[in-house]
Amino acid sequence: MYQCTFAIITPALISGSIVGRMKMIPYMIFIFIWTTVCYDPMAHWVWGSNGWLKNLGTLDFAGGTVVHILSGFSGITASIILGKRHDYDPYSTSAHNLPFTILGTSLLWVGWNGFNGGSAGSASDLAAIAVVNTNTAAASALVTWVVIDAVRGHISISGACTGSIVGLVAITPACGFVQPGWALLIGIIGAIIIYSLLILKRYMRFDDTLDVAIVHGCGGISGAFMTGLFAQKWVNPSGGANGAFYGHPIQLWYQIAGILTAIGFATVCTAGILLPLHFTIGIRLAHEDELTGLDLAAHGENWEAAATRAAADLVQQMRQQQEESGSGVDYAHDNGTFELSYKPSDGNVKPITIKYSALGALPCLMPTLRLNENHKQEDSASQTGKDRSGSIITVSDIQTMQF
C-alpha cells in the first residue's frame, strides 16, 4: 500500500506541467496507461529485488529517479505535445494565492518526512537519518534561494517556497545514503542549479505551467548525481554504497545510467501514449474552454461564485461598520478579479481601491479597510491612515494592493 501512494503522487506531478490545457477524459486515460507502462516498470527496475538498475548498482532511496525525473520529463513531453497556453507569458511568475502557496508548501514539507523516512521500511536509525537529511536539505535550499533573491533585489515568499521544494526533491534519492553534512550541501547546490535553470527557462520554447520539468525533473537529476558523489556505505550498510568521494567512482556512472534511463523512458512512454490520443479523441481544450477554465467548461462548477458571495457578505459588513462615519465601500467583480473601493467621508483623504483574485485573501481585507480617519499624515503627495492594529496604509490617488 505504501508503494501505491508513490504511484498516485507521480502522475499528479505531471498535471502541474499541463494545467488548464488538457481535456479531462484523455487525461484520465493517460494516467491509467502511463502508470501501468511507465511508472510500474521503472519502479521495478530501481527498487525490485531483481530490477536491472538495482542489480547494476543505481541508488535511489525514495524516488529521485522513479518519481521526480520520471514525472518531470513526462511533464515536459506532455507540455510540448499540447502546446503553449493561449495567454502564456514566460515572465509571469506571480502566485495566484500566496496563503495557499504557503499552506501547500507546509503540507508538502511535513508529508515529505513520511515520504522519505518511510522508505526505510521501519522506524529505524536509517529512517531517522533520512528524516534529518530531508529537513536539512530543505532548509539549506530555502535559505540559499532567499539569499539569491536578495542579491537579485527581490526576496519573495513564493521563491522561498520553491526553494524548499527544490531541496526536498534533490535530497529524495540521497536521504538514506548520505550524512547530514552532505545533505546540507545537496540543498545548496540543488537550489543554485534550479534557480539558474528557471531563469533560462524564460528563453525556452515550451510552456511548463508549474515548472515541473525544472523543479522535479532537473532537481531529481541533481540529487541522483550527487548521490553518486557523496554516498557512504556506513549510512546504509544493507542497501548503500560508497560514492565517488569515498573511493568508488564507478557509482557515479551507475547513477548516470539511472538518470538517462528515466529521461528516455519517460519521454518515449509519454509521447507514445499522448500522440495516439491526440490524433484520435483529441487532448487539447478548445480555445474558448481554456479561457473559461476547466472548472466551468468541463465540470459546470465555478469557485468564483462562492468567492463572489463571500465578498458580497464582507462588503455588507463593512458598509454597516462605516455607516456612522459616512464612509462607503463599493464592490465590483469582473472576470475573476474582485475589487473593493473604500471612500472616506473626509474629502481630503483619497479613495483606496483594493484588487484581489483569491478567496483566501478575504479575511485579510477587514483590518485593511477599517481605516481610522483620526490619523492622517500631512503630505501633499500622499495621505496615510492607520487601521485599528496601528499599521500604516499609504494612500495615493488610487492605491492598488495585489493579494
N, C-alpha and C positions, 0 to 999 in steps of 0.2 A: 504493500500500500504506500509505503514511503516513496518508493521509486515512481509510483503512479503520479504523485504530486509534481515530480520533476517533469514528467511527460505533459502535464497540464500547463505548467508555467511556461515552458519553452515556446509553444506556438502563440501563447498570449503575448510574448515579447515581439514576435513577428508583426502582430497587429499594430504596434507602435510605428512601424515604417509606412503603413498604408492607411492610416486613419482618415476616414471621410471620403475614400475614393473607391472602395471595393464593395460590390453587392454582397448582401448578407448570405444568401443561399450558396453561391460559389465559394465564399469564404469558409463556410461550414464544411463543404465538400473537401476543400483544400486542406483544412486542419485534420480531418479524419485520414485522408490519404497520406499527408505529409508525416503525421505522427507514426503511421504504420511503416512507410517505406523509407523514411529518412531518419527520424529520431530513434526509433527502436533498434535498427541495425547499428547506428553509431554508438548508442549506449552499450550495446553488447560488445562491440569491438574494444571499447575502452575499459568497461567495468566487468564484463563477463569473464568467468573463470577460464574460458578458452578463447577469448577475444584476441584477434591477431595483434591489435595495438597494445593490449595489456601484456601479451607474451613478448612483444617486441621490447617493451620497457617504457612506454609512454606513461607519464604521471599526470593524473587529473583527479584531485581529491574529491571535488564537489561539483564539477561541471563546467570548468572554464572552456573546454572544447565542446563537450556534449551539449551544453545548454547555451552558452553565450556566443561562441564562434558560430555554431550551427544556426542559431536564431538570427544573429547579426547579418550573416551573409545570405541567408534565406530572405531576410527583410529587404536588403538592398536589391536582390534579384527581383523580388516582387514589385518593389517601387519602380524599378526601371521598366518592367513589363507594363505596369499600369500607366506610367507617365506622370508628369507633374500635376499638382493641383492647379485649377484654373486661376486661383488667386495667389499662387506661390510667390513668396518674397524671401529670398535667401538671407536677407539681412534682418528679418523679423524674428526676434528671439524672446519676445516678452511672454511671460506666463499668463494664461487665461485667468487663473485664480491662485494667487500666492499662498493663501492659507491652506488650500487643498494640496498644493505642491509640498508644503512643509509637512502636512499630515501624512501624505503618501510616502514621502521620504522617510519619515519616522517609522511608519509601519514596515517599510522595506528593511530598514536597518535592523530593527528588532527581530523581524522574521528571518533575516539572513543568518542570525546566530543559530537558529534551528536548521536552516538550510545547510550551512557548512559544518556546524558541530554535529548534527545528526548523521552526517556521512561517515562518522567514526563507527557507527553501528551500535554504540553503547555509551553509557555515562562513564567515561574513562578519562585517563590523563590525556589521551590523544584528542578526545572531544574538547577537553578544556583548553588545550593549546590551540586548537582550531578556532575556538571562540575568541581567545585572546588575540590571535593573529587577525581575525576578521575585524574586530573593533579597532585594532592598532592601525591597520591599513586604511580603513575608512576615515579615521580621524586625521591621519597624516595627509591623505589625499585632499580632504576638505580644507585643511589649513593651507596646503600648497596652492590649491585653486584660489582661495581667498587672497593669498599673497600675490599671485599673478594678476588677479583682478585689480588689486590695489596698485601694482606697478603700472598697469594699463589705464588706471584712473577711474575705475568704477567697480566697487565691491557690491555684489548683489546676492540676495537670498537664493534666487534660482541658481546662480553659479555655485554657491556653497552646497546646495542640494545635489547638483550634478556632480560636483567633486566627490562627495561622499559615496554616491552610487558608483563612480569610476573606481574608487578604492575597493569597494565591495566586490566588483566584478573582477578586478585584477588579482585579488587575493584568493578568489574562489578555487582555482586549480592548485594553489600552493599552500593553502592554510594548514593542511595536515602533513606537510613535508619540510617546512622551514621554521626557524626560530623567530621570536618576535622582533628581533633587531632587523632581520631581513624583511619582515612584513612591513615595518616602518618605511624601509627604502622602496619596497614594491609599490606602496601607496603613493609615495612622492614621484617616482619615475612614471608610474601609470598616469598620474594627473598631468604631468608635463607633456607626455606624449599625446594624450587625448585632447587636451586644451589646444595644442598646436594643430591637430587634425581637424578639430571643429572650426578653426579659423580657415584652414584650407578648403573645407567643405563648401564654403560660400562660393568658391570659384568652380566647383564641380557641377556636372550637368545631370544630377539626379536629385529627387525630392524625397528625402528620408524624414518623415514628419517629426518624429521624436528622437532622431539621431541614434537609432538602434544600431545601425551598422558601425558607427564610430564608437559609441559608449560601450556597447556589448560585444560587437564583433572584434573591433581593434583592442578594446580593453581585455577581452579574453585572450587575444593573441599575445599581448604584452605580458599578461600573467603567466600563460603557459610557457613562454620563452624564458621568463625569469625563474620559473620553477626549475628549468634545466640548468640554471646558473647556481642557484642558492640552496637547493635541496640538500638535506643531510639525513643519512640513514638512521642515526640515533633517534631522530624525532619520531619516526615511524618504522620501527625495526621490521615489522611484518610485511609492509607493502611499499616502503620507500626505497630510495636510492640516493647516492651522493651525486651532486651536480658538478658542473664544470669547475666551480671554485674549490671543490673538495676532491680533486684527483680523478674525476670521471667525466671527461669532456664529451664522450660519446652520448651522454644523456641529453645534451643539447640537440643532437641530431634526432634522437628519439622524439623529443618534443616537437621539433620542426616537422617530422613525419606526421604526427598527430594533427598539427595545425593545418598543414596542406591538405590532409585527407578531409578534415572537417570543412574547409573552404570549398574544395572541389565537389564534395558530395552534396553539400547544401545547395550550391549553385545549380548543379545538374538536376537534382531532385525537384527543386522549386520550379525551375524552368520547365521540366518535364511534366509537372502537374498543371501549372498555370496556363501554359500555351495552348494545350488542347481545350481547356475550359474557355480560354479567351476566344478561340475560333469556333466554338460551338454555342454554348449558352451565354457567353459574354461575362466579363468580370468587372468592367468599369461602370460606375454610376453614370447616368445621364447628366449632362451639364446642369440642368435645372435642379435635379435632385441633389447634386453635390452642393450647389449654392444654398438650397433649402436646408440641407443637413439630413443625415441618416435617421435621426430620431423621428423627425416628422415625415420624411419621404418614405421610409421603409417600415416604420412601426406605428405611425399615426400618433406619436407622443411628442410632447414639447415641454421641456423643462422650463422654458421661458414663461409659460403660462403660470406655473407655480411661483416663479420669481416675480412676475407682474403683480400677482395677488399680494405677495408678501410686501412688495414695495408700496403698493397702494395702501395697505394697512399701516405701514410705517409712516407714510405721508400724512395719513389721517391723524395719527397720534401726534405728530409734530405740529400739525395745524391747531390742534386743541391746545397744545402747550404754549403756542405763540399767540393765541387769541388775545390775551390781555395786553400784550405789548404792542399789538398792531402789526407785528411782523407776519410774513407769509411764506408759504412753501409751495412751489409749483412742481408738478411731476409730469414727466414725458417718457414715453417708451418707443424706441424705434429700432427695428432690426437687431434685437439682442443687446442694445445699449440702453441703460436706464439713466435718466438724468433728473437730479433734484436741484431746484434753484431756491436758495434762501434769500428772501427780500426783507432786510431790516426795516423797521419803522422809521429810523432816522435816515433821512435822505442823504446825509453826508457820508454814510457808510455804503460802500459799493456792494452790489449783489454777489453772491457766490454760486457758481454752478459746479456741481459735482457729478461727474460721469463715471459709471462703473458697469462692468459686464459680467459680474458673477454674483450669484445668490449669496455666497459666503461672505460677501462684503457688507451685507445689510446690517448686521449687528454693530458694525464699526461706525455706521453713519450717525447714529443717535447722538453720541457725545460730540461728534464733529460739528453737527448743525445746531447744538444748543449753545449758541453764542451768547455771551454775557455782554450786553451792549453798554454796560457801565465802564468797560475797559476799552479805550481806543487810543491808538498811537497817533500822535500828530505828525503826519508825514504827507507832503503834497503828492509824492509819487505813489504811495500805497497806504492803506489803512489796515490795522490789525485788530482783532478781537480775541478775547480769551474765553475758552469754554470752562465748564464748572470744575474740570480737573486741573485747570491752571495752564494748559498747554497753549502755545501761541498759534494762531491761524492767520496767515498772511493773505490779504485780500487786494487784488488789483482790480482793474475794470471787470474782468471775469476771471476768477481763479479756477482752474481746472485741475482736479486731482484724479489720477488713474488708480483704480483698485484691481 
